[in-house]
Amino acid sequence: MVRALTVATPLVRAEGKVIHAGRRTATAEGKIVGPDGKLYAHATTTCIILDV
């Protein structure tokens, strides 16, 4: 969390993007931004890809 979301906060947008997708691992990032471009939250992740 970068800043709080309150009742007065206008509609926000969640964006997600895959940074890298390999054979066994993948990395991605996500963020929540307001209509004026203000950043409310951001995160990154690394995932292990398993065969089922």
mmCIF file of the N, C-alpha and C atoms, coordinates in Angstrom:
data_MODEL
# 
_entry.id   MODEL 
# 
loop_
_atom_site.group_PDB 
_atom_site.id 
_atom_site.type_symbol 
_atom_site.label_atom_id 
_atom_site.label_alt_id 
_atom_site.label_comp_id 
_atom_site.label_asym_id 
_atom_site.label_entity_id 
_atom_site.label_seq_id 
_atom_site.pdbx_PDB_ins_code 
_atom_site.Cartn_x 
_atom_site.Cartn_y 
_atom_site.Cartn_z 
_atom_site.occupancy 
_atom_site.B_iso_or_equiv 
_atom_site.pdbx_formal_charge 
_atom_site.auth_seq_id 
_atom_site.auth_comp_id 
_atom_site.auth_asym_id 
_atom_site.auth_atom_id 
_atom_site.pdbx_PDB_model_num 
ATOM 1   N N  . MET A 1 1  ? 0.844   -1.173  0.000   1.00 0.00 ? 1  MET A N  1 
ATOM 2   C CA . MET A 1 1  ? 0.000   0.000   0.000   1.00 0.00 ? 1  MET A CA 1 
ATOM 3   C C  . MET A 1 1  ? 0.889   1.236   0.000   1.00 0.00 ? 1  MET A C  1 
ATOM 4   N N  . VAL A 1 2  ? 0.590   2.117   -0.919  1.00 0.00 ? 2  VAL A N  1 
ATOM 5   C CA . VAL A 1 2  ? 1.314   3.375   -0.998  1.00 0.00 ? 2  VAL A CA 1 
ATOM 6   C C  . VAL A 1 2  ? 0.495   4.480   -0.341  1.00 0.00 ? 2  VAL A C  1 
ATOM 7   N N  . ARG A 1 3  ? -0.827  4.488   -0.610  1.00 0.00 ? 3  ARG A N  1 
ATOM 8   C CA . ARG A 1 3  ? -1.733  5.435   0.036   1.00 0.00 ? 3  ARG A CA 1 
ATOM 9   C C  . ARG A 1 3  ? -3.072  4.745   0.249   1.00 0.00 ? 3  ARG A C  1 
ATOM 10  N N  . ALA A 1 4  ? -3.832  5.279   1.177   1.00 0.00 ? 4  ALA A N  1 
ATOM 11  C CA . ALA A 1 4  ? -5.107  4.652   1.553   1.00 0.00 ? 4  ALA A CA 1 
ATOM 12  C C  . ALA A 1 4  ? -6.197  4.940   0.527   1.00 0.00 ? 4  ALA A C  1 
ATOM 13  N N  . LEU A 1 5  ? -7.072  3.963   0.342   1.00 0.00 ? 5  LEU A N  1 
ATOM 14  C CA . LEU A 1 5  ? -8.293  4.152   -0.441  1.00 0.00 ? 5  LEU A CA 1 
ATOM 15  C C  . LEU A 1 5  ? -9.404  4.484   0.545   1.00 0.00 ? 5  LEU A C  1 
ATOM 16  N N  . THR A 1 6  ? -10.093 5.587   0.308   1.00 0.00 ? 6  THR A N  1 
ATOM 17  C CA . THR A 1 6  ? -11.188 5.991   1.188   1.00 0.00 ? 6  THR A CA 1 
ATOM 18  C C  . THR A 1 6  ? -12.481 6.062   0.379   1.00 0.00 ? 6  THR A C  1 
ATOM 19  N N  . VAL A 1 7  ? -13.575 6.388   1.045   1.00 0.00 ? 7  VAL A N  1 
ATOM 20  C CA . VAL A 1 7  ? -14.862 6.542   0.373   1.00 0.00 ? 7  VAL A CA 1 
ATOM 21  C C  . VAL A 1 7  ? -14.782 7.679   -0.646  1.00 0.00 ? 7  VAL A C  1 
ATOM 22  N N  . ALA A 1 8  ? -13.959 8.674   -0.378  1.00 0.00 ? 8  ALA A N  1 
ATOM 23  C CA . ALA A 1 8  ? -13.827 9.834   -1.265  1.00 0.00 ? 8  ALA A CA 1 
ATOM 24  C C  . ALA A 1 8  ? -12.938 9.550   -2.480  1.00 0.00 ? 8  ALA A C  1 
ATOM 25  N N  . THR A 1 9  ? -12.250 8.419   -2.486  1.00 0.00 ? 9  THR A N  1 
ATOM 26  C CA . THR A 1 9  ? -11.381 8.085   -3.615  1.00 0.00 ? 9  THR A CA 1 
ATOM 27  C C  . THR A 1 9  ? -12.229 7.749   -4.833  1.00 0.00 ? 9  THR A C  1 
ATOM 28  N N  . PRO A 1 10 ? -11.934 8.376   -5.993  1.00 0.00 ? 10 PRO A N  1 
ATOM 29  C CA . PRO A 1 10 ? -12.700 8.043   -7.201  1.00 0.00 ? 10 PRO A CA 1 
ATOM 30  C C  . PRO A 1 10 ? -12.393 6.612   -7.665  1.00 0.00 ? 10 PRO A C  1 
ATOM 31  N N  . LEU A 1 11 ? -13.063 6.194   -8.714  1.00 0.00 ? 11 LEU A N  1 
ATOM 32  C CA . LEU A 1 11 ? -12.883 4.858   -9.265  1.00 0.00 ? 11 LEU A CA 1 
ATOM 33  C C  . LEU A 1 11 ? -11.414 4.608   -9.593  1.00 0.00 ? 11 LEU A C  1 
ATOM 34  N N  . VAL A 1 12 ? -10.877 3.468   -9.167  1.00 0.00 ? 12 VAL A N  1 
ATOM 35  C CA . VAL A 1 12 ? -9.483  3.119   -9.423  1.00 0.00 ? 12 VAL A CA 1 
ATOM 36  C C  . VAL A 1 12 ? -9.407  1.987   -10.444 1.00 0.00 ? 12 VAL A C  1 
ATOM 37  N N  . ARG A 1 13 ? -8.218  1.795   -11.004 1.00 0.00 ? 13 ARG A N  1 
ATOM 38  C CA . ARG A 1 13 ? -8.007  0.758   -12.020 1.00 0.00 ? 13 ARG A CA 1 
ATOM 39  C C  . ARG A 1 13 ? -6.886  -0.169  -11.544 1.00 0.00 ? 13 ARG A C  1 
ATOM 40  N N  . ALA A 1 14 ? -7.105  -1.478  -11.677 1.00 0.00 ? 14 ALA A N  1 
ATOM 41  C CA . ALA A 1 14 ? -6.081  -2.469  -11.367 1.00 0.00 ? 14 ALA A CA 1 
ATOM 42  C C  . ALA A 1 14 ? -5.430  -2.913  -12.667 1.00 0.00 ? 14 ALA A C  1 
ATOM 43  N N  . GLU A 1 15 ? -4.096  -2.903  -12.705 1.00 0.00 ? 15 GLU A N  1 
ATOM 44  C CA . GLU A 1 15 ? -3.344  -3.305  -13.885 1.00 0.00 ? 15 GLU A CA 1 
ATOM 45  C C  . GLU A 1 15 ? -2.405  -4.442  -13.506 1.00 0.00 ? 15 GLU A C  1 
ATOM 46  N N  . GLY A 1 16 ? -2.303  -5.428  -14.368 1.00 0.00 ? 16 GLY A N  1 
ATOM 47  C CA . GLY A 1 16 ? -1.389  -6.533  -14.154 1.00 0.00 ? 16 GLY A CA 1 
ATOM 48  C C  . GLY A 1 16 ? -0.595  -6.800  -15.414 1.00 0.00 ? 16 GLY A C  1 
ATOM 49  N N  . LYS A 1 17 ? 0.666   -7.216  -15.245 1.00 0.00 ? 17 LYS A N  1 
ATOM 50  C CA . LYS A 1 17 ? 1.523   -7.448  -16.403 1.00 0.00 ? 17 LYS A CA 1 
ATOM 51  C C  . LYS A 1 17 ? 2.492   -8.585  -16.103 1.00 0.00 ? 17 LYS A C  1 
ATOM 52  N N  . VAL A 1 18 ? 2.616   -9.512  -17.051 1.00 0.00 ? 18 VAL A N  1 
ATOM 53  C CA . VAL A 1 18 ? 3.616   -10.572 -16.938 1.00 0.00 ? 18 VAL A CA 1 
ATOM 54  C C  . VAL A 1 18 ? 4.943   -9.992  -17.414 1.00 0.00 ? 18 VAL A C  1 
ATOM 55  N N  . ILE A 1 19 ? 5.945   -10.053 -16.571 1.00 0.00 ? 19 ILE A N  1 
ATOM 56  C CA . ILE A 1 19 ? 7.262   -9.531  -16.913 1.00 0.00 ? 19 ILE A CA 1 
ATOM 57  C C  . ILE A 1 19 ? 8.061   -10.569 -17.677 1.00 0.00 ? 19 ILE A C  1 
ATOM 58  N N  . HIS A 1 20 ? 8.024   -11.808 -17.195 1.00 0.00 ? 20 HIS A N  1 
ATOM 59  C CA . HIS A 1 20 ? 8.762   -12.896 -17.838 1.00 0.00 ? 20 HIS A CA 1 
ATOM 60  C C  . HIS A 1 20 ? 8.028   -14.202 -17.571 1.00 0.00 ? 20 HIS A C  1 
ATOM 61  N N  . ALA A 1 21 ? 7.887   -15.029 -18.590 1.00 0.00 ? 21 ALA A N  1 
ATOM 62  C CA . ALA A 1 21 ? 7.297   -16.359 -18.435 1.00 0.00 ? 21 ALA A CA 1 
ATOM 63  C C  . ALA A 1 21 ? 8.240   -17.356 -19.085 1.00 0.00 ? 21 ALA A C  1 
ATOM 64  N N  . GLY A 1 22 ? 8.889   -18.139 -18.251 1.00 0.00 ? 22 GLY A N  1 
ATOM 65  C CA . GLY A 1 22 ? 9.815   -19.152 -18.748 1.00 0.00 ? 22 GLY A CA 1 
ATOM 66  C C  . GLY A 1 22 ? 9.209   -20.539 -18.636 1.00 0.00 ? 22 GLY A C  1 
ATOM 67  N N  . ARG A 1 23 ? 10.060  -21.540 -18.714 1.00 0.00 ? 23 ARG A N  1 
ATOM 68  C CA . ARG A 1 23 ? 9.606   -22.924 -18.628 1.00 0.00 ? 23 ARG A CA 1 
ATOM 69  C C  . ARG A 1 23 ? 9.211   -23.311 -17.209 1.00 0.00 ? 23 ARG A C  1 
ATOM 70  N N  . ARG A 1 24 ? 9.940   -22.825 -16.215 1.00 0.00 ? 24 ARG A N  1 
ATOM 71  C CA . ARG A 1 24 ? 9.699   -23.213 -14.826 1.00 0.00 ? 24 ARG A CA 1 
ATOM 72  C C  . ARG A 1 24 ? 9.321   -22.061 -13.901 1.00 0.00 ? 24 ARG A C  1 
ATOM 73  N N  . THR A 1 25 ? 9.647   -20.831 -14.260 1.00 0.00 ? 25 THR A N  1 
ATOM 74  C CA . THR A 1 25 ? 9.309   -19.687 -13.410 1.00 0.00 ? 25 THR A CA 1 
ATOM 75  C C  . THR A 1 25 ? 8.692   -18.572 -14.243 1.00 0.00 ? 25 THR A C  1 
ATOM 76  N N  . ALA A 1 26 ? 7.947   -17.733 -13.568 1.00 0.00 ? 26 ALA A N  1 
ATOM 77  C CA . ALA A 1 26 ? 7.361   -16.557 -14.201 1.00 0.00 ? 26 ALA A CA 1 
ATOM 78  C C  . ALA A 1 26 ? 7.368   -15.425 -13.180 1.00 0.00 ? 26 ALA A C  1 
ATOM 79  N N  . THR A 1 27 ? 7.503   -14.209 -13.654 1.00 0.00 ? 27 THR A N  1 
ATOM 80  C CA . THR A 1 27 ? 7.421   -13.045 -12.785 1.00 0.00 ? 27 THR A CA 1 
ATOM 81  C C  . THR A 1 27 ? 6.337   -12.109 -13.324 1.00 0.00 ? 27 THR A C  1 
ATOM 82  N N  . ALA A 1 28 ? 5.669   -11.426 -12.407 1.00 0.00 ? 28 ALA A N  1 
ATOM 83  C CA . ALA A 1 28 ? 4.591   -10.520 -12.792 1.00 0.00 ? 28 ALA A CA 1 
ATOM 84  C C  . ALA A 1 28 ? 4.557   -9.346  -11.830 1.00 0.00 ? 28 ALA A C  1 
ATOM 85  N N  . GLU A 1 29 ? 3.868   -8.286  -12.246 1.00 0.00 ? 29 GLU A N  1 
ATOM 86  C CA . GLU A 1 29 ? 3.692   -7.128  -11.384 1.00 0.00 ? 29 GLU A CA 1 
ATOM 87  C C  . GLU A 1 29 ? 2.257   -6.638  -11.491 1.00 0.00 ? 29 GLU A C  1 
ATOM 88  N N  . GLY A 1 30 ? 1.796   -5.976  -10.462 1.00 0.00 ? 30 GLY A N  1 
ATOM 89  C CA . GLY A 1 30 ? 0.459   -5.414  -10.469 1.00 0.00 ? 30 GLY A CA 1 
ATOM 90  C C  . GLY A 1 30 ? 0.461   -4.077  -9.765  1.00 0.00 ? 30 GLY A C  1 
ATOM 91  N N  . LYS A 1 31 ? -0.498  -3.229  -10.114 1.00 0.00 ? 31 LYS A N  1 
ATOM 92  C CA . LYS A 1 31 ? -0.620  -1.942  -9.442  1.00 0.00 ? 31 LYS A CA 1 
ATOM 93  C C  . LYS A 1 31 ? -2.070  -1.464  -9.502  1.00 0.00 ? 31 LYS A C  1 
ATOM 94  N N  . ILE A 1 32 ? -2.406  -0.616  -8.549  1.00 0.00 ? 32 ILE A N  1 
ATOM 95  C CA . ILE A 1 32 ? -3.709  0.019   -8.500  1.00 0.00 ? 32 ILE A CA 1 
ATOM 96  C C  . ILE A 1 32 ? -3.472  1.517   -8.638  1.00 0.00 ? 32 ILE A C  1 
ATOM 97  N N  . VAL A 1 33 ? -4.091  2.126   -9.652  1.00 0.00 ? 33 VAL A N  1 
ATOM 98  C CA . VAL A 1 33 ? -3.903  3.553   -9.919  1.00 0.00 ? 33 VAL A CA 1 
ATOM 99  C C  . VAL A 1 33 ? -5.251  4.260   -10.004 1.00 0.00 ? 33 VAL A C  1 
ATOM 100 N N  . GLY A 1 34 ? -5.253  5.531   -9.649  1.00 0.00 ? 34 GLY A N  1 
ATOM 101 C CA . GLY A 1 34 ? -6.451  6.355   -9.735  1.00 0.00 ? 34 GLY A CA 1 
ATOM 102 C C  . GLY A 1 34 ? -6.569  6.988   -11.107 1.00 0.00 ? 34 GLY A C  1 
ATOM 103 N N  . PRO A 1 35 ? -7.695  7.663   -11.364 1.00 0.00 ? 35 PRO A N  1 
ATOM 104 C CA . PRO A 1 35 ? -7.918  8.279   -12.671 1.00 0.00 ? 35 PRO A CA 1 
ATOM 105 C C  . PRO A 1 35 ? -6.933  9.403   -12.977 1.00 0.00 ? 35 PRO A C  1 
ATOM 106 N N  . ASP A 1 36 ? -6.324  9.970   -11.949 1.00 0.00 ? 36 ASP A N  1 
ATOM 107 C CA . ASP A 1 36 ? -5.345  11.037  -12.153 1.00 0.00 ? 36 ASP A CA 1 
ATOM 108 C C  . ASP A 1 36 ? -3.913  10.500  -12.224 1.00 0.00 ? 36 ASP A C  1 
ATOM 109 N N  . GLY A 1 37 ? -3.761  9.165   -12.199 1.00 0.00 ? 37 GLY A N  1 
ATOM 110 C CA . GLY A 1 37 ? -2.440  8.549   -12.293 1.00 0.00 ? 37 GLY A CA 1 
ATOM 111 C C  . GLY A 1 37 ? -1.757  8.296   -10.957 1.00 0.00 ? 37 GLY A C  1 
ATOM 112 N N  . LYS A 1 38 ? -2.413  8.660   -9.859  1.00 0.00 ? 38 LYS A N  1 
ATOM 113 C CA . LYS A 1 38 ? -1.830  8.417   -8.535  1.00 0.00 ? 38 LYS A CA 1 
ATOM 114 C C  . LYS A 1 38 ? -1.741  6.921   -8.271  1.00 0.00 ? 38 LYS A C  1 
ATOM 115 N N  . LEU A 1 39 ? -0.617  6.495   -7.724  1.00 0.00 ? 39 LEU A N  1 
ATOM 116 C CA . LEU A 1 39 ? -0.388  5.093   -7.383  1.00 0.00 ? 39 LEU A CA 1 
ATOM 117 C C  . LEU A 1 39 ? -0.904  4.831   -5.975  1.00 0.00 ? 39 LEU A C  1 
ATOM 118 N N  . TYR A 1 40 ? -1.775  3.816   -5.824  1.00 0.00 ? 40 TYR A N  1 
ATOM 119 C CA . TYR A 1 40 ? -2.313  3.466   -4.521  1.00 0.00 ? 40 TYR A CA 1 
ATOM 120 C C  . TYR A 1 40 ? -1.668  2.213   -3.942  1.00 0.00 ? 40 TYR A C  1 
ATOM 121 N N  . ALA A 1 41 ? -1.279  1.270   -4.797  1.00 0.00 ? 41 ALA A N  1 
ATOM 122 C CA . ALA A 1 41 ? -0.632  0.044   -4.323  1.00 0.00 ? 41 ALA A CA 1 
ATOM 123 C C  . ALA A 1 41 ? 0.126   -0.587  -5.485  1.00 0.00 ? 41 ALA A C  1 
ATOM 124 N N  . HIS A 1 42 ? 1.169   -1.345  -5.153  1.00 0.00 ? 42 HIS A N  1 
ATOM 125 C CA . HIS A 1 42 ? 1.906   -2.087  -6.173  1.00 0.00 ? 42 HIS A CA 1 
ATOM 126 C C  . HIS A 1 42 ? 2.488   -3.353  -5.558  1.00 0.00 ? 42 HIS A C  1 
ATOM 127 N N  . ALA A 1 43 ? 2.745   -4.337  -6.410  1.00 0.00 ? 43 ALA A N  1 
ATOM 128 C CA . ALA A 1 43 ? 3.283   -5.608  -5.932  1.00 0.00 ? 43 ALA A CA 1 
ATOM 129 C C  . ALA A 1 43 ? 3.970   -6.332  -7.080  1.00 0.00 ? 43 ALA A C  1 
ATOM 130 N N  . THR A 1 44 ? 4.871   -7.233  -6.724  1.00 0.00 ? 44 THR A N  1 
ATOM 131 C CA . THR A 1 44 ? 5.509   -8.118  -7.695  1.00 0.00 ? 44 THR A CA 1 
ATOM 132 C C  . THR A 1 44 ? 5.439   -9.537  -7.157  1.00 0.00 ? 44 THR A C  1 
ATOM 133 N N  . THR A 1 45 ? 5.571   -10.512 -8.048  1.00 0.00 ? 45 THR A N  1 
ATOM 134 C CA . THR A 1 45 ? 5.538   -11.906 -7.638  1.00 0.00 ? 45 THR A CA 1 
ATOM 135 C C  . THR A 1 45 ? 6.425   -12.749 -8.531  1.00 0.00 ? 45 THR A C  1 
ATOM 136 N N  . THR A 1 46 ? 6.912   -13.829 -7.984  1.00 0.00 ? 46 THR A N  1 
ATOM 137 C CA . THR A 1 46 ? 7.614   -14.850 -8.748  1.00 0.00 ? 46 THR A CA 1 
ATOM 138 C C  . THR A 1 46 ? 6.853   -16.159 -8.532  1.00 0.00 ? 46 THR A C  1 
ATOM 139 N N  . CYS A 1 47 ? 6.494   -16.835 -9.611  1.00 0.00 ? 47 CYS A N  1 
ATOM 140 C CA . CYS A 1 47 ? 5.693   -18.060 -9.537  1.00 0.00 ? 47 CYS A CA 1 
ATOM 141 C C  . CYS A 1 47 ? 6.485   -19.234 -10.101 1.00 0.00 ? 47 CYS A C  1 
ATOM 142 N N  . ILE A 1 48 ? 6.318   -20.385 -9.486  1.00 0.00 ? 48 ILE A N  1 
ATOM 143 C CA . ILE A 1 48 ? 6.885   -21.622 -10.008 1.00 0.00 ? 48 ILE A CA 1 
ATOM 144 C C  . ILE A 1 48 ? 5.810   -22.311 -10.839 1.00 0.00 ? 48 ILE A C  1 
ATOM 145 N N  . ILE A 1 49 ? 6.158   -22.718 -12.041 1.00 0.00 ? 49 ILE A N  1 
ATOM 146 C CA . ILE A 1 49 ? 5.219   -23.378 -12.941 1.00 0.00 ? 49 ILE A CA 1 
ATOM 147 C C  . ILE A 1 49 ? 5.426   -24.878 -12.833 1.00 0.00 ? 49 ILE A C  1 
ATOM 148 N N  . LEU A 1 50 ? 4.365   -25.598 -12.456 1.00 0.00 ? 50 LEU A N  1 
ATOM 149 C CA . LEU A 1 50 ? 4.443   -27.049 -12.275 1.00 0.00 ? 50 LEU A CA 1 
ATOM 150 C C  . LEU A 1 50 ? 3.600   -27.758 -13.320 1.00 0.00 ? 50 LEU A C  1 
ATOM 151 N N  . ASP A 1 51 ? 4.070   -28.890 -13.811 1.00 0.00 ? 51 ASP A N  1 
ATOM 152 C CA . ASP A 1 51 ? 3.279   -29.720 -14.706 1.00 0.00 ? 51 ASP A CA 1 
ATOM 153 C C  . ASP A 1 51 ? 2.277   -30.522 -13.888 1.00 0.00 ? 51 ASP A C  1 
ATOM 154 N N  . VAL A 1 52 ? 1.056   -30.601 -14.371 1.00 0.00 ? 52 VAL A N  1 
ATOM 155 C CA . VAL A 1 52 ? 0.017   -31.331 -13.644 1.00 0.00 ? 52 VAL A CA 1 
ATOM 156 C C  . VAL A 1 52 ? -0.076  -32.747 -14.173 1.00 0.00 ? 52 VAL A C  1 
# 
